[in-house]
Structures are given as structure tokens and as C-alpha cells.
Amino acid sequence: MTCITHYTTPLGGMTAASDGTALTGLWFDGQKYFGDTLGRQCEQRDLPVFEMTRRWLHCYFSGREPDFTPPLQMRATPFREAVWQVLLTIPYGKTMTYGEIARTLAKQRGLAHMSAQAVGGAVGHNPVSLIVPCHRVVGTGGSLTGYAGGIEKKRRLLSLEGVDLSALFVPTKGTAL
């Protein structure tokens, strides 16, 4: 059975999910793909992993880089899991482009090329927002495109981490707004 709990953050409510031991989901309430990995039956319960997640969120939203990560269990296709592993390497206060992630994965797999659009799809379906930092991924040229929690949240999260936003911009058109 999936256990869930709720948090209030400076950017709105969040819902966390667990298999009883590890964090399996963390979403801003109402975000795109909210609850994609939730089981059919959910029970509201407090667990040690939720207390650890609460401490992580408190540290993060107080403007400090957390020095620990709650245990994570993210199940998906091998491709998505590989993308999410790359996301975990993006340092606090830094960004990486979808193209850079694609090149990293292509190199790991011995391929000449990998699609940045496929990477974007995997990034967008990340079930553990913030802790697996999909908000640190930007488009080539500095576009703040494509954050399931919303572009304004992405901008505020990057600002909280001290990212220089002067070279980044919000796209005015496109499908990834």
C-alpha cells in the first residue's frame, strides 16, 4: 500500500508518497503528472521517510543546500531512471540543459546522439520534485521551458538556490510552458 502525507511550503502544498520505506513521489499539489506513480489505494500515515523529507524541505526552503537525501525508490523505464540519475548530479545552484543531459547519456551508452526531446519527456515525468532536481534543467539558450510545477515555481526555486537568472528567460510561446 502507498502511504502519503502533505506539506506546506513557501511555494504551495506538496504531497509525498512512500512504499513504507523510501520516498516514491513528491509533487506540488496540482502539478502536471501529479500522482502518476501513486498506487490505487493510499493511506495517510506518518513515516520516518516523511519526517526526513520534511527536514529536507525545511532546510531547502530556508535557503540552504540539504546535506542528505531521503531514501528514494523511483520505478520507471530504464531510460527514465537513467535521466533521473543524471538529474541527481546537477549541483545545487547550477543548471544543465536538456541537450547536455542527452549528450551525457549518449556518452554513457556509447551512442553518437540522443534526443534532447526524449530527455525532456523523462525530466517532465520525474516523480520526486525538488529532491531529484528537474527544476535545474533549462533549454538551450537559457529558456526556462518545461517544469511540471509551472515556470514561475521553477524561476523561484532557481532564485532560492542563488542561480543567476539574468541569462534565463521565460518563453513566450511553445508547448512546454
Rosetta constraint file for C-alpha pairs under 8 A:
AtomPair CA 1 CA 19 HARMONIC 6.70 0.50
AtomPair CA 1 CA 20 HARMONIC 7.98 0.50
AtomPair CA 1 CA 39 HARMONIC 7.01 0.50
AtomPair CA 1 CA 41 HARMONIC 6.18 0.50
AtomPair CA 1 CA 42 HARMONIC 6.29 0.50
AtomPair CA 1 CA 43 HARMONIC 7.36 0.50
AtomPair CA 2 CA 17 HARMONIC 6.51 0.50
AtomPair CA 2 CA 18 HARMONIC 5.75 0.50
AtomPair CA 2 CA 19 HARMONIC 5.19 0.50
AtomPair CA 2 CA 20 HARMONIC 7.13 0.50
AtomPair CA 2 CA 38 HARMONIC 6.72 0.50
AtomPair CA 2 CA 39 HARMONIC 5.85 0.50
AtomPair CA 2 CA 41 HARMONIC 6.47 0.50
AtomPair CA 2 CA 42 HARMONIC 4.85 0.50
AtomPair CA 2 CA 43 HARMONIC 6.38 0.50
AtomPair CA 3 CA 17 HARMONIC 5.55 0.50
AtomPair CA 3 CA 18 HARMONIC 5.20 0.50
AtomPair CA 3 CA 19 HARMONIC 6.37 0.50
AtomPair CA 3 CA 20 HARMONIC 6.54 0.50
AtomPair CA 3 CA 42 HARMONIC 5.44 0.50
AtomPair CA 3 CA 43 HARMONIC 4.80 0.50
AtomPair CA 3 CA 44 HARMONIC 5.61 0.50
AtomPair CA 3 CA 45 HARMONIC 5.88 0.50
AtomPair CA 4 CA 15 HARMONIC 6.84 0.50
AtomPair CA 4 CA 16 HARMONIC 5.43 0.50
AtomPair CA 4 CA 17 HARMONIC 4.39 0.50
AtomPair CA 4 CA 18 HARMONIC 6.36 0.50
AtomPair CA 4 CA 42 HARMONIC 6.52 0.50
AtomPair CA 4 CA 43 HARMONIC 6.07 0.50
AtomPair CA 4 CA 44 HARMONIC 4.89 0.50
AtomPair CA 4 CA 45 HARMONIC 6.21 0.50
AtomPair CA 4 CA 46 HARMONIC 7.84 0.50
AtomPair CA 5 CA 15 HARMONIC 5.82 0.50
AtomPair CA 5 CA 16 HARMONIC 5.39 0.50
AtomPair CA 5 CA 17 HARMONIC 6.73 0.50
AtomPair CA 5 CA 44 HARMONIC 5.67 0.50
AtomPair CA 5 CA 45 HARMONIC 6.39 0.50
AtomPair CA 5 CA 46 HARMONIC 6.76 0.50
AtomPair CA 5 CA 50 HARMONIC 7.31 0.50
AtomPair CA 6 CA 13 HARMONIC 6.98 0.50
AtomPair CA 6 CA 14 HARMONIC 5.68 0.50
AtomPair CA 6 CA 15 HARMONIC 4.53 0.50
AtomPair CA 6 CA 16 HARMONIC 6.21 0.50
AtomPair CA 7 CA 13 HARMONIC 5.64 0.50
AtomPair CA 7 CA 14 HARMONIC 5.09 0.50
AtomPair CA 7 CA 15 HARMONIC 6.31 0.50
AtomPair CA 7 CA 16 HARMONIC 7.83 0.50
AtomPair CA 7 CA 54 HARMONIC 7.45 0.50
AtomPair CA 8 CA 12 HARMONIC 5.87 0.50
AtomPair CA 8 CA 13 HARMONIC 4.50 0.50
AtomPair CA 8 CA 14 HARMONIC 6.26 0.50
AtomPair CA 9 CA 13 HARMONIC 5.86 0.50
AtomPair CA 9 CA 14 HARMONIC 7.14 0.50
AtomPair CA 9 CA 57 HARMONIC 7.80 0.50
AtomPair CA 9 CA 61 HARMONIC 7.44 0.50
AtomPair CA 10 CA 61 HARMONIC 7.24 0.50
AtomPair CA 11 CA 153 HARMONIC 6.90 0.50
AtomPair CA 12 CA 28 HARMONIC 6.95 0.50
AtomPair CA 12 CA 29 HARMONIC 7.39 0.50
AtomPair CA 13 CA 28 HARMONIC 5.94 0.50
AtomPair CA 13 CA 29 HARMONIC 5.48 0.50
AtomPair CA 14 CA 26 HARMONIC 6.75 0.50
AtomPair CA 14 CA 27 HARMONIC 5.41 0.50
AtomPair CA 14 CA 28 HARMONIC 4.31 0.50
AtomPair CA 14 CA 29 HARMONIC 5.12 0.50
AtomPair CA 15 CA 25 HARMONIC 7.77 0.50
AtomPair CA 15 CA 26 HARMONIC 5.65 0.50
AtomPair CA 15 CA 27 HARMONIC 5.43 0.50
AtomPair CA 15 CA 28 HARMONIC 6.48 0.50
AtomPair CA 15 CA 29 HARMONIC 6.29 0.50
AtomPair CA 16 CA 23 HARMONIC 7.25 0.50
AtomPair CA 16 CA 24 HARMONIC 7.63 0.50
AtomPair CA 16 CA 25 HARMONIC 5.36 0.50
AtomPair CA 16 CA 26 HARMONIC 4.33 0.50
AtomPair CA 16 CA 27 HARMONIC 6.58 0.50
AtomPair CA 16 CA 50 HARMONIC 7.45 0.50
AtomPair CA 17 CA 23 HARMONIC 5.95 0.50
AtomPair CA 17 CA 24 HARMONIC 5.39 0.50
AtomPair CA 17 CA 25 HARMONIC 4.73 0.50
AtomPair CA 17 CA 26 HARMONIC 6.41 0.50
AtomPair CA 17 CA 38 HARMONIC 7.10 0.50
AtomPair CA 18 CA 22 HARMONIC 5.53 0.50
AtomPair CA 18 CA 23 HARMONIC 4.53 0.50
AtomPair CA 18 CA 24 HARMONIC 4.93 0.50
AtomPair CA 18 CA 25 HARMONIC 6.77 0.50
AtomPair CA 18 CA 49 HARMONIC 7.64 0.50
AtomPair CA 18 CA 50 HARMONIC 7.93 0.50
AtomPair CA 19 CA 23 HARMONIC 6.93 0.50
AtomPair CA 19 CA 24 HARMONIC 6.59 0.50
AtomPair CA 20 CA 47 HARMONIC 7.00 0.50
AtomPair CA 20 CA 49 HARMONIC 7.86 0.50
AtomPair CA 21 CA 47 HARMONIC 7.91 0.50
AtomPair CA 21 CA 48 HARMONIC 7.82 0.50
AtomPair CA 21 CA 49 HARMONIC 6.40 0.50
AtomPair CA 21 CA 71 HARMONIC 7.59 0.50
AtomPair CA 22 CA 49 HARMONIC 6.13 0.50
AtomPair CA 22 CA 70 HARMONIC 7.27 0.50
AtomPair CA 22 CA 71 HARMONIC 4.86 0.50
AtomPair CA 22 CA 72 HARMONIC 5.03 0.50
AtomPair CA 22 CA 73 HARMONIC 5.66 0.50
AtomPair CA 23 CA 49 HARMONIC 6.52 0.50
AtomPair CA 23 CA 50 HARMONIC 7.59 0.50
AtomPair CA 23 CA 70 HARMONIC 6.90 0.50
AtomPair CA 23 CA 71 HARMONIC 6.04 0.50
AtomPair CA 23 CA 72 HARMONIC 4.78 0.50
AtomPair CA 23 CA 73 HARMONIC 5.97 0.50
AtomPair CA 23 CA 128 HARMONIC 7.85 0.50
AtomPair CA 24 CA 37 HARMONIC 7.44 0.50
AtomPair CA 24 CA 72 HARMONIC 6.14 0.50
AtomPair CA 24 CA 73 HARMONIC 5.14 0.50
AtomPair CA 24 CA 74 HARMONIC 5.57 0.50
AtomPair CA 24 CA 127 HARMONIC 7.07 0.50
AtomPair CA 24 CA 128 HARMONIC 6.88 0.50
AtomPair CA 25 CA 35 HARMONIC 7.31 0.50
AtomPair CA 25 CA 37 HARMONIC 6.91 0.50
AtomPair CA 25 CA 38 HARMONIC 7.62 0.50
AtomPair CA 25 CA 74 HARMONIC 7.74 0.50
AtomPair CA 25 CA 127 HARMONIC 4.92 0.50
AtomPair CA 25 CA 128 HARMONIC 4.72 0.50
AtomPair CA 25 CA 129 HARMONIC 7.68 0.50
AtomPair CA 26 CA 127 HARMONIC 6.17 0.50
AtomPair CA 26 CA 128 HARMONIC 4.42 0.50
AtomPair CA 26 CA 129 HARMONIC 5.41 0.50
AtomPair CA 26 CA 130 HARMONIC 7.90 0.50
AtomPair CA 27 CA 31 HARMONIC 6.77 0.50
AtomPair CA 27 CA 34 HARMONIC 6.06 0.50
AtomPair CA 27 CA 35 HARMONIC 7.25 0.50
AtomPair CA 27 CA 127 HARMONIC 6.95 0.50
AtomPair CA 27 CA 128 HARMONIC 6.51 0.50
AtomPair CA 27 CA 129 HARMONIC 5.65 0.50
AtomPair CA 27 CA 149 HARMONIC 7.82 0.50
AtomPair CA 28 CA 34 HARMONIC 7.49 0.50
AtomPair CA 28 CA 129 HARMONIC 7.61 0.50
AtomPair CA 28 CA 149 HARMONIC 6.15 0.50
AtomPair CA 29 CA 34 HARMONIC 6.98 0.50
AtomPair CA 30 CA 34 HARMONIC 6.11 0.50
AtomPair CA 30 CA 149 HARMONIC 7.92 0.50
AtomPair CA 31 CA 148 HARMONIC 5.66 0.50
AtomPair CA 31 CA 149 HARMONIC 4.74 0.50
AtomPair CA 31 CA 150 HARMONIC 7.26 0.50
AtomPair CA 32 CA 148 HARMONIC 4.86 0.50
AtomPair CA 32 CA 149 HARMONIC 6.51 0.50
AtomPair CA 33 CA 125 HARMONIC 6.64 0.50
AtomPair CA 33 CA 148 HARMONIC 7.20 0.50
AtomPair CA 35 CA 127 HARMONIC 7.74 0.50
AtomPair CA 36 CA 127 HARMONIC 7.31 0.50
AtomPair CA 37 CA 127 HARMONIC 6.96 0.50
AtomPair CA 38 CA 42 HARMONIC 7.49 0.50
AtomPair CA 46 CA 50 HARMONIC 6.32 0.50
AtomPair CA 46 CA 51 HARMONIC 7.49 0.50
AtomPair CA 47 CA 51 HARMONIC 6.51 0.50
AtomPair CA 48 CA 52 HARMONIC 6.28 0.50
AtomPair CA 49 CA 53 HARMONIC 6.10 0.50
AtomPair CA 49 CA 70 HARMONIC 6.40 0.50
AtomPair CA 49 CA 71 HARMONIC 7.14 0.50
AtomPair CA 50 CA 54 HARMONIC 6.02 0.50
AtomPair CA 51 CA 55 HARMONIC 6.30 0.50
AtomPair CA 52 CA 56 HARMONIC 6.19 0.50
AtomPair CA 52 CA 70 HARMONIC 5.96 0.50
AtomPair CA 53 CA 57 HARMONIC 6.12 0.50
AtomPair CA 53 CA 70 HARMONIC 6.02 0.50
AtomPair CA 54 CA 58 HARMONIC 6.12 0.50
AtomPair CA 55 CA 59 HARMONIC 6.14 0.50
AtomPair CA 56 CA 60 HARMONIC 6.08 0.50
AtomPair CA 56 CA 66 HARMONIC 5.98 0.50
AtomPair CA 56 CA 68 HARMONIC 7.46 0.50
AtomPair CA 56 CA 69 HARMONIC 7.32 0.50
AtomPair CA 56 CA 70 HARMONIC 7.70 0.50
AtomPair CA 57 CA 61 HARMONIC 5.93 0.50
AtomPair CA 58 CA 62 HARMONIC 6.08 0.50
AtomPair CA 59 CA 63 HARMONIC 6.83 0.50
AtomPair CA 59 CA 64 HARMONIC 5.62 0.50
AtomPair CA 59 CA 65 HARMONIC 6.87 0.50
AtomPair CA 59 CA 66 HARMONIC 5.82 0.50
AtomPair CA 60 CA 64 HARMONIC 5.25 0.50
AtomPair CA 60 CA 65 HARMONIC 5.75 0.50
AtomPair CA 60 CA 66 HARMONIC 6.00 0.50
AtomPair CA 61 CA 160 HARMONIC 7.65 0.50
AtomPair CA 63 CA 160 HARMONIC 6.04 0.50
AtomPair CA 63 CA 161 HARMONIC 6.62 0.50
AtomPair CA 64 CA 161 HARMONIC 7.86 0.50
AtomPair CA 65 CA 92 HARMONIC 6.59 0.50
AtomPair CA 65 CA 161 HARMONIC 7.96 0.50
AtomPair CA 69 CA 131 HARMONIC 7.28 0.50
AtomPair CA 74 CA 81 HARMONIC 7.37 0.50
AtomPair CA 74 CA 127 HARMONIC 7.26 0.50
AtomPair CA 75 CA 81 HARMONIC 7.24 0.50
AtomPair CA 76 CA 80 HARMONIC 6.11 0.50
AtomPair CA 76 CA 81 HARMONIC 6.13 0.50
AtomPair CA 77 CA 81 HARMONIC 6.25 0.50
AtomPair CA 78 CA 82 HARMONIC 6.07 0.50
AtomPair CA 79 CA 83 HARMONIC 6.33 0.50
AtomPair CA 79 CA 122 HARMONIC 7.74 0.50
AtomPair CA 80 CA 84 HARMONIC 6.19 0.50
AtomPair CA 80 CA 119 HARMONIC 7.92 0.50
AtomPair CA 80 CA 122 HARMONIC 5.07 0.50
AtomPair CA 80 CA 123 HARMONIC 7.63 0.50
AtomPair CA 81 CA 85 HARMONIC 6.19 0.50
AtomPair CA 82 CA 86 HARMONIC 6.50 0.50
AtomPair CA 82 CA 105 HARMONIC 7.52 0.50
AtomPair CA 83 CA 87 HARMONIC 6.40 0.50
AtomPair CA 83 CA 101 HARMONIC 7.31 0.50
AtomPair CA 83 CA 105 HARMONIC 7.45 0.50
AtomPair CA 83 CA 119 HARMONIC 6.67 0.50
AtomPair CA 83 CA 122 HARMONIC 6.55 0.50
AtomPair CA 83 CA 123 HARMONIC 6.88 0.50
AtomPair CA 84 CA 88 HARMONIC 6.44 0.50
AtomPair CA 84 CA 122 HARMONIC 7.68 0.50
AtomPair CA 84 CA 123 HARMONIC 6.95 0.50
AtomPair CA 84 CA 126 HARMONIC 6.90 0.50
AtomPair CA 84 CA 132 HARMONIC 6.85 0.50
AtomPair CA 85 CA 89 HARMONIC 6.97 0.50
AtomPair CA 86 CA 90 HARMONIC 7.11 0.50
AtomPair CA 86 CA 101 HARMONIC 6.88 0.50
AtomPair CA 86 CA 104 HARMONIC 7.99 0.50
AtomPair CA 87 CA 132 HARMONIC 6.12 0.50
AtomPair CA 87 CA 133 HARMONIC 5.88 0.50
AtomPair CA 87 CA 134 HARMONIC 6.31 0.50
AtomPair CA 88 CA 131 HARMONIC 7.97 0.50
AtomPair CA 88 CA 132 HARMONIC 5.52 0.50
AtomPair CA 88 CA 133 HARMONIC 6.50 0.50
AtomPair CA 90 CA 94 HARMONIC 6.60 0.50
AtomPair CA 90 CA 95 HARMONIC 6.71 0.50
AtomPair CA 90 CA 96 HARMONIC 6.91 0.50
AtomPair CA 90 CA 133 HARMONIC 7.34 0.50
AtomPair CA 90 CA 136 HARMONIC 7.22 0.50
AtomPair CA 91 CA 95 HARMONIC 7.65 0.50
AtomPair CA 92 CA 161 HARMONIC 6.50 0.50
AtomPair CA 93 CA 158 HARMONIC 6.83 0.50
AtomPair CA 93 CA 161 HARMONIC 4.69 0.50
AtomPair CA 93 CA 162 HARMONIC 5.60 0.50
AtomPair CA 93 CA 163 HARMONIC 5.15 0.50
AtomPair CA 94 CA 136 HARMONIC 6.68 0.50
AtomPair CA 94 CA 163 HARMONIC 6.30 0.50
AtomPair CA 95 CA 136 HARMONIC 4.65 0.50
AtomPair CA 95 CA 137 HARMONIC 5.61 0.50
AtomPair CA 95 CA 138 HARMONIC 6.68 0.50
AtomPair CA 95 CA 163 HARMONIC 7.92 0.50
AtomPair CA 96 CA 100 HARMONIC 6.34 0.50
AtomPair CA 96 CA 101 HARMONIC 7.14 0.50
AtomPair CA 96 CA 136 HARMONIC 6.39 0.50
AtomPair CA 96 CA 137 HARMONIC 5.03 0.50
AtomPair CA 96 CA 138 HARMONIC 6.17 0.50
AtomPair CA 97 CA 101 HARMONIC 6.44 0.50
AtomPair CA 97 CA 137 HARMONIC 5.31 0.50
AtomPair CA 97 CA 138 HARMONIC 4.80 0.50
AtomPair CA 97 CA 139 HARMONIC 5.31 0.50
AtomPair CA 97 CA 140 HARMONIC 5.82 0.50
AtomPair CA 98 CA 102 HARMONIC 6.22 0.50
AtomPair CA 98 CA 116 HARMONIC 5.29 0.50
AtomPair CA 98 CA 117 HARMONIC 7.59 0.50
AtomPair CA 98 CA 119 HARMONIC 6.29 0.50
AtomPair CA 98 CA 120 HARMONIC 6.25 0.50
AtomPair CA 98 CA 137 HARMONIC 6.35 0.50
AtomPair CA 98 CA 138 HARMONIC 6.51 0.50
AtomPair CA 98 CA 139 HARMONIC 6.05 0.50
AtomPair CA 98 CA 140 HARMONIC 7.25 0.50
AtomPair CA 99 CA 103 HARMONIC 6.15 0.50
AtomPair CA 99 CA 115 HARMONIC 7.75 0.50
AtomPair CA 99 CA 116 HARMONIC 4.98 0.50
AtomPair CA 99 CA 139 HARMONIC 7.77 0.50
AtomPair CA 99 CA 140 HARMONIC 7.00 0.50
AtomPair CA 100 CA 104 HARMONIC 6.12 0.50
AtomPair CA 101 CA 105 HARMONIC 6.22 0.50
AtomPair CA 101 CA 116 HARMONIC 7.47 0.50
AtomPair CA 101 CA 119 HARMONIC 7.13 0.50
AtomPair CA 102 CA 106 HARMONIC 6.05 0.50
AtomPair CA 102 CA 113 HARMONIC 7.56 0.50
AtomPair CA 102 CA 114 HARMONIC 5.28 0.50
AtomPair CA 102 CA 115 HARMONIC 6.15 0.50
AtomPair CA 102 CA 116 HARMONIC 5.30 0.50
AtomPair CA 102 CA 119 HARMONIC 6.22 0.50
AtomPair CA 103 CA 107 HARMONIC 6.08 0.50
AtomPair CA 103 CA 113 HARMONIC 6.77 0.50
AtomPair CA 103 CA 114 HARMONIC 6.54 0.50
AtomPair CA 104 CA 108 HARMONIC 6.24 0.50
AtomPair CA 105 CA 109 HARMONIC 6.15 0.50
AtomPair CA 105 CA 114 HARMONIC 7.29 0.50
AtomPair CA 106 CA 110 HARMONIC 5.91 0.50
AtomPair CA 106 CA 111 HARMONIC 4.71 0.50
AtomPair CA 106 CA 112 HARMONIC 6.34 0.50
AtomPair CA 106 CA 113 HARMONIC 5.66 0.50
AtomPair CA 106 CA 114 HARMONIC 5.48 0.50
AtomPair CA 107 CA 111 HARMONIC 5.99 0.50
AtomPair CA 107 CA 112 HARMONIC 7.41 0.50
AtomPair CA 114 CA 118 HARMONIC 7.93 0.50
AtomPair CA 115 CA 119 HARMONIC 6.50 0.50
AtomPair CA 116 CA 120 HARMONIC 6.13 0.50
AtomPair CA 117 CA 121 HARMONIC 6.39 0.50
AtomPair CA 118 CA 122 HARMONIC 6.48 0.50
AtomPair CA 119 CA 123 HARMONIC 6.08 0.50
AtomPair CA 120 CA 124 HARMONIC 6.06 0.50
AtomPair CA 120 CA 146 HARMONIC 7.67 0.50
AtomPair CA 121 CA 125 HARMONIC 6.46 0.50
AtomPair CA 122 CA 126 HARMONIC 6.55 0.50
AtomPair CA 123 CA 134 HARMONIC 5.99 0.50
AtomPair CA 124 CA 134 HARMONIC 7.47 0.50
AtomPair CA 124 CA 146 HARMONIC 7.01 0.50
AtomPair CA 124 CA 147 HARMONIC 6.50 0.50
AtomPair CA 124 CA 148 HARMONIC 5.89 0.50
AtomPair CA 125 CA 148 HARMONIC 7.89 0.50
AtomPair CA 126 CA 132 HARMONIC 7.43 0.50
AtomPair CA 126 CA 134 HARMONIC 7.09 0.50
AtomPair CA 128 CA 132 HARMONIC 5.66 0.50
AtomPair CA 129 CA 133 HARMONIC 6.36 0.50
AtomPair CA 129 CA 134 HARMONIC 6.71 0.50
AtomPair CA 129 CA 135 HARMONIC 7.85 0.50
AtomPair CA 130 CA 134 HARMONIC 6.84 0.50
AtomPair CA 130 CA 135 HARMONIC 6.92 0.50
AtomPair CA 133 CA 137 HARMONIC 7.84 0.50
AtomPair CA 134 CA 147 HARMONIC 7.41 0.50
AtomPair CA 135 CA 147 HARMONIC 6.32 0.50
AtomPair CA 135 CA 154 HARMONIC 5.44 0.50
AtomPair CA 135 CA 157 HARMONIC 7.21 0.50
AtomPair CA 135 CA 158 HARMONIC 7.29 0.50
AtomPair CA 136 CA 154 HARMONIC 7.94 0.50
AtomPair CA 136 CA 158 HARMONIC 6.92 0.50
AtomPair CA 137 CA 144 HARMONIC 7.96 0.50
AtomPair CA 138 CA 142 HARMONIC 6.01 0.50
AtomPair CA 138 CA 143 HARMONIC 5.76 0.50
AtomPair CA 138 CA 144 HARMONIC 5.25 0.50
AtomPair CA 138 CA 145 HARMONIC 6.37 0.50
AtomPair CA 138 CA 146 HARMONIC 7.88 0.50
AtomPair CA 139 CA 143 HARMONIC 4.67 0.50
AtomPair CA 139 CA 144 HARMONIC 6.32 0.50
AtomPair CA 139 CA 145 HARMONIC 6.15 0.50
AtomPair CA 141 CA 168 HARMONIC 7.76 0.50
AtomPair CA 142 CA 167 HARMONIC 6.10 0.50
AtomPair CA 142 CA 168 HARMONIC 4.41 0.50
AtomPair CA 142 CA 169 HARMONIC 6.16 0.50
AtomPair CA 143 CA 168 HARMONIC 5.73 0.50
AtomPair CA 143 CA 169 HARMONIC 5.11 0.50
AtomPair CA 143 CA 170 HARMONIC 5.91 0.50
AtomPair CA 143 CA 171 HARMONIC 6.13 0.50
AtomPair CA 144 CA 151 HARMONIC 6.63 0.50
AtomPair CA 144 CA 154 HARMONIC 7.48 0.50
AtomPair CA 144 CA 155 HARMONIC 7.42 0.50
AtomPair CA 144 CA 168 HARMONIC 6.44 0.50
AtomPair CA 144 CA 169 HARMONIC 5.80 0.50
AtomPair CA 144 CA 170 HARMONIC 5.24 0.50
AtomPair CA 144 CA 171 HARMONIC 6.85 0.50
AtomPair CA 145 CA 151 HARMONIC 6.91 0.50
AtomPair CA 145 CA 170 HARMONIC 6.78 0.50
AtomPair CA 145 CA 171 HARMONIC 6.48 0.50
AtomPair CA 145 CA 176 HARMONIC 5.63 0.50
AtomPair CA 145 CA 177 HARMONIC 5.81 0.50
AtomPair CA 146 CA 150 HARMONIC 7.66 0.50
AtomPair CA 146 CA 151 HARMONIC 7.10 0.50
AtomPair CA 146 CA 176 HARMONIC 4.60 0.50
AtomPair CA 146 CA 177 HARMONIC 5.70 0.50
AtomPair CA 147 CA 151 HARMONIC 5.85 0.50
AtomPair CA 147 CA 154 HARMONIC 6.46 0.50
AtomPair CA 147 CA 176 HARMONIC 7.74 0.50
AtomPair CA 147 CA 177 HARMONIC 7.59 0.50
AtomPair CA 149 CA 153 HARMONIC 6.32 0.50
AtomPair CA 149 CA 154 HARMONIC 7.21 0.50
AtomPair CA 150 CA 154 HARMONIC 6.40 0.50
AtomPair CA 150 CA 177 HARMONIC 7.48 0.50
AtomPair CA 151 CA 155 HARMONIC 6.19 0.50
AtomPair CA 151 CA 170 HARMONIC 7.31 0.50
AtomPair CA 151 CA 177 HARMONIC 6.79 0.50
AtomPair CA 152 CA 156 HARMONIC 6.21 0.50
AtomPair CA 153 CA 157 HARMONIC 6.02 0.50
AtomPair CA 154 CA 158 HARMONIC 6.20 0.50
AtomPair CA 155 CA 159 HARMONIC 6.13 0.50
AtomPair CA 155 CA 165 HARMONIC 7.89 0.50
AtomPair CA 156 CA 160 HARMONIC 6.07 0.50
AtomPair CA 157 CA 161 HARMONIC 6.40 0.50
AtomPair CA 158 CA 162 HARMONIC 6.44 0.50
AtomPair CA 158 CA 163 HARMONIC 5.36 0.50
AtomPair CA 158 CA 165 HARMONIC 7.73 0.50
AtomPair CA 159 CA 163 HARMONIC 5.45 0.50
AtomPair CA 159 CA 164 HARMONIC 7.30 0.50
AtomPair CA 159 CA 165 HARMONIC 7.01 0.50
AtomPair CA 165 CA 169 HARMONIC 7.68 0.50
AtomPair CA 171 CA 177 HARMONIC 7.25 0.50
AtomPair CA 173 CA 177 HARMONIC 7.33 0.50
